[in-house]
Amino acid sequence: MSEKITALPLGDSDRRRLDRRSRIVRCEVTGRWLQFHPRAERYPEGTYLIVDVIEEGTESEPRRLCELVLSREELLSVVGELPVHDH
């Protein structure tokens, strides 16, 4: 019976929902994405997020390019202050 079951392709909304569940933010123009670690670390100086920068590797195996440790407060501040250009 399982041979007759065909997986349906994922739509954009399904992919984004699964990405959020996996803590992934994809680049809109390349095969790279940010993979956030499961939890943030709080210190007296602030809250830090650990983020891996990943790209599609050979044979569809993801390849980790680097790890970033970002201040949550700084990241939210910068994103909140970015000007938006309407198209």
N, CA, C and O atoms as CSV, one atom per row, in Angstrom:
chain,resi,resn,atom,element,x,y,z
A,1,MET,N,N,0.822,-1.198,0.000
A,1,MET,CA,C,0.000,0.000,0.000
A,1,MET,C,C,0.860,1.255,0.000
A,1,MET,O,O,0.513,2.224,-0.674
A,2,SER,N,N,1.989,1.271,0.744
A,2,SER,CA,C,2.814,2.474,0.840
A,2,SER,C,C,3.469,2.830,-0.485
A,2,SER,O,O,3.861,3.980,-0.684
A,3,GLU,N,N,3.599,1.854,-1.414
A,3,GLU,CA,C,4.175,2.164,-2.720
A,3,GLU,C,C,3.265,3.084,-3.525
A,3,GLU,O,O,3.731,3.770,-4.436
A,4,LYS,N,N,1.982,3.109,-3.204
A,4,LYS,CA,C,1.015,3.914,-3.935
A,4,LYS,C,C,0.927,5.344,-3.425
A,4,LYS,O,O,0.280,6.183,-4.051
A,5,ILE,N,N,1.567,5.633,-2.299
A,5,ILE,CA,C,1.498,6.969,-1.702
A,5,ILE,C,C,2.572,7.841,-2.324
A,5,ILE,O,O,3.754,7.494,-2.312
A,6,THR,N,N,2.155,8.972,-2.865
A,6,THR,CA,C,3.075,9.927,-3.473
A,6,THR,C,C,3.118,11.182,-2.614
A,6,THR,O,O,2.082,11.777,-2.316
A,7,ALA,N,N,4.327,11.580,-2.217
A,7,ALA,CA,C,4.473,12.799,-1.421
A,7,ALA,C,C,4.191,14.013,-2.295
A,7,ALA,O,O,4.694,14.108,-3.415
A,8,LEU,N,N,3.399,14.926,-1.792
A,8,LEU,CA,C,3.104,16.157,-2.520
A,8,LEU,C,C,4.242,17.152,-2.321
A,8,LEU,O,O,4.846,17.196,-1.249
A,9,PRO,N,N,4.539,17.950,-3.345
A,9,PRO,CA,C,5.582,18.961,-3.156
A,9,PRO,C,C,5.145,19.999,-2.132
A,9,PRO,O,O,3.962,20.318,-2.012
A,10,LEU,N,N,6.122,20.518,-1.400
A,10,LEU,CA,C,5.822,21.526,-0.384
A,10,LEU,C,C,5.586,22.873,-1.042
A,10,LEU,O,O,6.319,23.261,-1.952
A,11,GLY,N,N,4.576,23.581,-0.591
A,11,GLY,CA,C,4.350,24.945,-1.029
A,11,GLY,C,C,5.179,25.903,-0.184
A,11,GLY,O,O,5.779,25.500,0.812
A,12,ASP,N,N,5.212,27.161,-0.580
A,12,ASP,CA,C,5.993,28.165,0.148
A,12,ASP,C,C,5.551,28.291,1.600
A,12,ASP,O,O,6.389,28.386,2.497
A,13,SER,N,N,4.249,28.291,1.837
A,13,SER,CA,C,3.771,28.460,3.212
A,13,SER,C,C,4.145,27.243,4.073
A,13,SER,O,O,4.489,27.393,5.245
A,14,ASP,N,N,4.076,26.038,3.487
A,14,ASP,CA,C,4.481,24.839,4.232
A,14,ASP,C,C,5.972,24.867,4.539
A,14,ASP,O,O,6.382,24.533,5.651
A,15,ARG,N,N,6.783,25.260,3.568
A,15,ARG,CA,C,8.232,25.305,3.758
A,15,ARG,C,C,8.595,26.323,4.830
A,15,ARG,O,O,9.437,26.041,5.683
A,16,ARG,N,N,7.982,27.494,4.805
A,16,ARG,CA,C,8.265,28.516,5.809
A,16,ARG,C,C,7.857,28.057,7.206
A,16,ARG,O,O,8.561,28.327,8.179
A,17,ARG,N,N,6.734,27.372,7.308
A,17,ARG,CA,C,6.276,26.855,8.605
A,17,ARG,C,C,7.263,25.814,9.138
A,17,ARG,O,O,7.603,25.831,10.320
A,18,LEU,N,N,7.717,24.918,8.280
A,18,LEU,CA,C,8.697,23.917,8.698
A,18,LEU,C,C,10.034,24.562,9.045
A,18,LEU,O,O,10.709,24.127,9.979
A,19,ASP,N,N,10.425,25.605,8.295
A,19,ASP,CA,C,11.667,26.317,8.593
A,19,ASP,C,C,11.590,26.985,9.962
A,19,ASP,O,O,12.544,26.914,10.736
A,20,ARG,N,N,10.467,27.634,10.270
A,20,ARG,CA,C,10.314,28.276,11.578
A,20,ARG,C,C,10.407,27.243,12.694
A,20,ARG,O,O,11.036,27.486,13.723
A,21,ARG,N,N,9.788,26.108,12.489
A,21,ARG,CA,C,9.834,25.036,13.481
A,21,ARG,C,C,11.271,24.548,13.681
A,21,ARG,O,O,11.646,24.154,14.786
A,22,SER,N,N,12.077,24.574,12.607
A,22,SER,CA,C,13.479,24.136,12.677
A,22,SER,C,C,14.432,25.282,12.973
A,22,SER,O,O,15.646,25.082,12.983
A,23,ARG,N,N,13.904,26.491,13.217
A,23,ARG,CA,C,14.702,27.689,13.508
A,23,ARG,C,C,15.632,28.049,12.351
A,23,ARG,O,O,16.809,28.345,12.556
A,24,ILE,N,N,15.088,28.020,11.129
A,24,ILE,CA,C,15.856,28.322,9.921
A,24,ILE,C,C,15.303,29.582,9.278
A,24,ILE,O,O,14.089,29.766,9.193
A,25,VAL,N,N,16.217,30.461,8.818
A,25,VAL,CA,C,15.839,31.617,8.011
A,25,VAL,C,C,16.633,31.511,6.722
A,25,VAL,O,O,17.863,31.564,6.740
A,26,ARG,N,N,15.938,31.361,5.603
A,26,ARG,CA,C,16.598,31.156,4.312
A,26,ARG,C,C,16.850,32.472,3.586
A,26,ARG,O,O,16.072,33.420,3.690
A,27,CYS,N,N,17.951,32.504,2.851
A,27,CYS,CA,C,18.233,33.621,1.955
A,27,CYS,C,C,17.255,33.525,0.791
A,27,CYS,O,O,16.978,32.429,0.303
A,28,GLU,N,N,16.736,34.647,0.349
A,28,GLU,CA,C,15.752,34.668,-0.730
A,28,GLU,C,C,16.382,34.513,-2.115
A,28,GLU,O,O,15.664,34.257,-3.082
A,29,VAL,N,N,17.714,34.661,-2.237
A,29,VAL,CA,C,18.336,34.620,-3.570
A,29,VAL,C,C,19.469,33.604,-3.714
A,29,VAL,O,O,19.931,33.367,-4.830
A,30,THR,N,N,19.929,32.995,-2.612
A,30,THR,CA,C,21.001,32.003,-2.710
A,30,THR,C,C,20.566,30.717,-2.016
A,30,THR,O,O,19.471,30.654,-1.456
A,31,GLY,N,N,21.391,29.722,-2.047
A,31,GLY,CA,C,21.117,28.462,-1.373
A,31,GLY,C,C,21.654,28.436,0.045
A,31,GLY,O,O,21.971,27.366,0.564
A,32,ARG,N,N,21.759,29.581,0.673
A,32,ARG,CA,C,22.276,29.659,2.042
A,32,ARG,C,C,21.147,29.956,3.019
A,32,ARG,O,O,20.086,30.459,2.647
A,33,TRP,N,N,21.413,29.623,4.293
A,33,TRP,CA,C,20.438,29.937,5.337
A,33,TRP,C,C,21.116,30.059,6.682
A,33,TRP,O,O,22.259,29.644,6.873
A,34,LEU,N,N,20.368,30.648,7.616
A,34,LEU,CA,C,20.806,30.751,9.005
A,34,LEU,C,C,20.077,29.676,9.798
A,34,LEU,O,O,18.859,29.532,9.693
A,35,GLN,N,N,20.828,28.926,10.588
A,35,GLN,CA,C,20.253,27.897,11.460
A,35,GLN,C,C,20.516,28.325,12.897
A,35,GLN,O,O,21.655,28.288,13.362
A,36,PHE,N,N,19.461,28.731,13.599
A,36,PHE,CA,C,19.594,29.183,14.979
A,36,PHE,C,C,19.658,27.977,15.916
A,36,PHE,O,O,18.922,27.008,15.735
A,37,HIS,N,N,20.528,28.038,16.903
A,37,HIS,CA,C,20.613,26.979,17.906
A,37,HIS,C,C,19.346,26.988,18.753
A,37,HIS,O,O,18.639,27.996,18.783
A,38,PRO,N,N,19.043,25.888,19.443
A,38,PRO,CA,C,17.750,25.744,20.116
A,38,PRO,C,C,17.435,26.761,21.203
A,38,PRO,O,O,16.263,27.004,21.492
A,39,ARG,N,N,18.453,27.360,21.809
A,39,ARG,CA,C,18.142,28.328,22.868
A,39,ARG,C,C,19.192,29.427,22.881
A,39,ARG,O,O,20.309,29.254,22.393
A,40,ALA,N,N,18.810,30.548,23.445
A,40,ALA,CA,C,19.726,31.676,23.625
A,40,ALA,C,C,20.388,31.539,24.993
A,40,ALA,O,O,19.878,30.856,25.882
A,41,GLU,N,N,21.518,32.192,25.140
A,41,GLU,CA,C,22.252,32.167,26.410
A,41,GLU,C,C,22.228,33.569,27.018
A,41,GLU,O,O,22.636,34.532,26.368
A,42,ARG,N,N,21.754,33.689,28.257
A,42,ARG,CA,C,21.668,34.994,28.922
A,42,ARG,C,C,22.858,35.169,29.864
A,42,ARG,O,O,23.172,34.302,30.679
A,43,TYR,N,N,23.500,36.311,29.722
A,43,TYR,CA,C,24.615,36.707,30.578
A,43,TYR,C,C,24.322,38.105,31.104
A,43,TYR,O,O,23.418,38.768,30.595
A,44,PRO,N,N,25.059,38.573,32.106
A,44,PRO,CA,C,24.828,39.938,32.605
A,44,PRO,C,C,24.987,40.993,31.502
A,44,PRO,O,O,24.321,42.028,31.543
A,45,GLU,N,N,25.856,40.745,30.523
A,45,GLU,CA,C,26.088,41.719,29.436
A,45,GLU,C,C,24.973,41.716,28.404
A,45,GLU,O,O,24.820,42.694,27.672
A,46,GLY,N,N,24.192,40.648,28.324
A,46,GLY,CA,C,23.127,40.565,27.333
A,46,GLY,C,C,22.805,39.123,26.981
A,46,GLY,O,O,23.344,38.187,27.570
A,47,THR,N,N,21.922,38.964,26.017
A,47,THR,CA,C,21.501,37.644,25.561
A,47,THR,C,C,22.158,37.363,24.224
A,47,THR,O,O,22.138,38.200,23.322
A,48,TYR,N,N,22.744,36.176,24.100
A,48,TYR,CA,C,23.479,35.826,22.887
A,48,TYR,C,C,22.804,34.674,22.159
A,48,TYR,O,O,22.359,33.699,22.766
A,49,LEU,N,N,22.743,34.818,20.835
A,49,LEU,CA,C,22.201,33.795,19.956
A,49,LEU,C,C,23.364,33.150,19.217
A,49,LEU,O,O,24.267,33.843,18.748
A,50,ILE,N,N,23.346,31.840,19.114
A,50,ILE,CA,C,24.353,31.135,18.328
A,50,ILE,C,C,23.682,30.728,17.023
A,50,ILE,O,O,22.640,30.074,17.018
A,51,VAL,N,N,24.305,31.130,15.914
A,51,VAL,CA,C,23.714,30.932,14.591
A,51,VAL,C,C,24.755,30.317,13.669
A,51,VAL,O,O,25.883,30.805,13.589
A,52,ASP,N,N,24.381,29.247,12.973
A,52,ASP,CA,C,25.241,28.663,11.953
A,52,ASP,C,C,24.837,29.212,10.598
A,52,ASP,O,O,23.648,29.324,10.300
A,53,VAL,N,N,25.827,29.557,9.767
A,53,VAL,CA,C,25.586,29.943,8.374
A,53,VAL,C,C,25.840,28.688,7.547
A,53,VAL,O,O,26.936,28.129,7.574
A,54,ILE,N,N,24.823,28.251,6.816
A,54,ILE,CA,C,24.886,26.978,6.102
A,54,ILE,C,C,24.550,27.202,4.637
A,54,ILE,O,O,23.757,28.081,4.300
A,55,GLU,N,N,25.166,26.390,3.757
A,55,GLU,CA,C,24.845,26.441,2.337
A,55,GLU,C,C,24.660,25.025,1.817
A,55,GLU,O,O,25.120,24.055,2.420
A,56,GLU,N,N,23.973,24.930,0.680
A,56,GLU,CA,C,23.844,23.634,0.015
A,56,GLU,C,C,25.232,23.187,-0.399
A,56,GLU,O,O,25.963,23.941,-1.042
A,57,GLY,N,N,25.593,21.999,-0.045
A,57,GLY,CA,C,26.897,21.468,-0.409
A,57,GLY,C,C,26.778,20.519,-1.589
A,57,GLY,O,O,25.772,20.515,-2.298
A,58,THR,N,N,27.805,19.721,-1.790
A,58,THR,CA,C,27.778,18.745,-2.868
A,58,THR,C,C,26.797,17.638,-2.524
A,58,THR,O,O,26.645,17.269,-1.359
A,59,GLU,N,N,26.133,17.111,-3.543
A,59,GLU,CA,C,25.167,16.023,-3.382
A,59,GLU,C,C,24.078,16.345,-2.357
A,59,GLU,O,O,23.622,15.461,-1.631
A,60,SER,N,N,23.670,17.593,-2.303
A,60,SER,CA,C,22.592,18.068,-1.422
A,60,SER,C,C,22.892,17.919,0.062
A,60,SER,O,O,21.972,18.003,0.875
A,61,GLU,N,N,24.128,17.705,0.439
A,61,GLU,CA,C,24.516,17.674,1.843
A,61,GLU,C,C,24.809,19.100,2.299
A,61,GLU,O,O,25.691,19.751,1.738
A,62,PRO,N,N,24.091,19.599,3.304
A,62,PRO,CA,C,24.361,20.957,3.792
A,62,PRO,C,C,25.787,21.077,4.321
A,62,PRO,O,O,26.334,20.136,4.898
A,63,ARG,N,N,26.379,22.259,4.112
A,63,ARG,CA,C,27.744,22.511,4.567
A,63,ARG,C,C,27.744,23.747,5.452
A,63,ARG,O,O,27.265,24.804,5.040
A,64,ARG,N,N,28.274,23.626,6.661
A,64,ARG,CA,C,28.344,24.742,7.602
A,64,ARG,C,C,29.535,25.618,7.236
A,64,ARG,O,O,30.676,25.157,7.209
A,65,LEU,N,N,29.252,26.888,6.955
A,65,LEU,CA,C,30.313,27.825,6.596
A,65,LEU,C,C,30.973,28.415,7.824
A,65,LEU,O,O,32.199,28.505,7.888
A,66,CYS,N,N,30.174,28.819,8.804
A,66,CYS,CA,C,30.730,29.401,10.028
A,66,CYS,C,C,29.657,29.459,11.097
A,66,CYS,O,O,28.481,29.200,10.841
A,67,GLU,N,N,30.086,29.804,12.294
A,67,GLU,CA,C,29.180,29.995,13.425
A,67,GLU,C,C,29.291,31.448,13.867
A,67,GLU,O,O,30.389,31.995,13.970
A,68,LEU,N,N,28.148,32.060,14.127
A,68,LEU,CA,C,28.108,33.434,14.619
A,68,LEU,C,C,27.524,33.445,16.022
A,68,LEU,O,O,26.601,32.688,16.321
A,69,VAL,N,N,28.055,34.295,16.876
A,69,VAL,CA,C,27.470,34.539,18.189
A,69,VAL,C,C,27.019,36.000,18.162
A,69,VAL,O,O,27.842,36.915,18.119
A,70,LEU,N,N,25.708,36.203,18.187
A,70,LEU,CA,C,25.132,37.537,18.003
A,70,LEU,C,C,24.413,37.996,19.257
A,70,LEU,O,O,23.797,37.197,19.962
A,71,SER,N,N,24.496,39.282,19.527
A,71,SER,CA,C,23.727,39.882,20.611
A,71,SER,C,C,22.278,40.013,20.148
A,71,SER,O,O,21.995,40.656,19.138
A,72,ARG,N,N,21.378,39.405,20.887
A,72,ARG,CA,C,19.954,39.462,20.537
A,72,ARG,C,C,19.470,40.910,20.524
A,72,ARG,O,O,18.739,41.322,19.624
A,73,GLU,N,N,19.882,41.668,21.522
A,73,GLU,CA,C,19.446,43.059,21.633
A,73,GLU,C,C,19.935,43.887,20.440
A,73,GLU,O,O,19.172,44.669,19.874
A,74,GLU,N,N,21.193,43.718,20.061
A,74,GLU,CA,C,21.731,44.466,18.916
A,74,GLU,C,C,21.052,44.056,17.624
A,74,GLU,O,O,20.734,44.904,16.790
A,75,LEU,N,N,20.826,42.761,17.454
A,75,LEU,CA,C,20.184,42.268,16.238
A,75,LEU,C,C,18.780,42.840,16.092
A,75,LEU,O,O,18.411,43.307,15.015
A,76,LEU,N,N,17.999,42.808,17.161
A,76,LEU,CA,C,16.641,43.366,17.108
A,76,LEU,C,C,16.660,44.867,16.863
A,76,LEU,O,O,15.809,45.390,16.142
A,77,SER,N,N,17.621,45.562,17.455
A,77,SER,CA,C,17.732,47.004,17.267
A,77,SER,C,C,18.058,47.351,15.813
A,77,SER,O,O,17.440,48.241,15.229
A,78,VAL,N,N,19.024,46.651,15.238
A,78,VAL,CA,C,19.425,46.935,13.855
A,78,VAL,C,C,18.284,46.622,12.896
A,78,VAL,O,O,17.982,47.423,12.011
A,79,VAL,N,N,17.649,45.471,13.063
A,79,VAL,CA,C,16.546,45.086,12.161
A,79,VAL,C,C,15.386,46.073,12.310
A,79,VAL,O,O,14.759,46.436,11.315
A,80,GLY,N,N,15.097,46.506,13.521
A,80,GLY,CA,C,14.002,47.444,13.736
A,80,GLY,C,C,14.236,48.824,13.161
A,80,GLY,O,O,13.279,49.536,12.857
A,81,GLU,N,N,15.503,49.219,13.005
A,81,GLU,CA,C,15.821,50.557,12.493
A,81,GLU,C,C,16.106,50.604,10.994
A,81,GLU,O,O,16.346,51.681,10.448
A,82,LEU,N,N,16.082,49.443,10.317
A,82,LEU,CA,C,16.359,49.443,8.879
A,82,LEU,C,C,15.259,50.178,8.120
A,82,LEU,O,O,14.075,49.928,8.348
A,83,PRO,N,N,15.641,51.084,7.218
A,83,PRO,CA,C,14.618,51.723,6.403
A,83,PRO,C,C,14.045,50.727,5.393
A,83,PRO,O,O,14.755,49.835,4.927
A,84,VAL,N,N,12.782,50.877,5.063
A,84,VAL,CA,C,12.117,49.973,4.118
A,84,VAL,C,C,11.785,50.748,2.857
A,84,VAL,O,O,11.186,51.823,2.912
A,85,HIS,N,N,12.181,50.189,1.715
A,85,HIS,CA,C,11.896,50.804,0.404
A,85,HIS,C,C,10.790,50.001,-0.258
A,85,HIS,O,O,10.955,48.803,-0.487
A,86,ASP,N,N,9.657,50.640,-0.572
A,86,ASP,CA,C,8.555,49.950,-1.231
A,86,ASP,C,C,8.807,49.826,-2.713
A,86,ASP,O,O,9.330,50.747,-3.340
A,87,HIS,N,N,8.431,48.674,-3.284
A,87,HIS,CA,C,8.559,48.444,-4.728
A,87,HIS,C,C,7.209,48.308,-5.360
A,87,HIS,O,O,7.111,48.110,-6.571
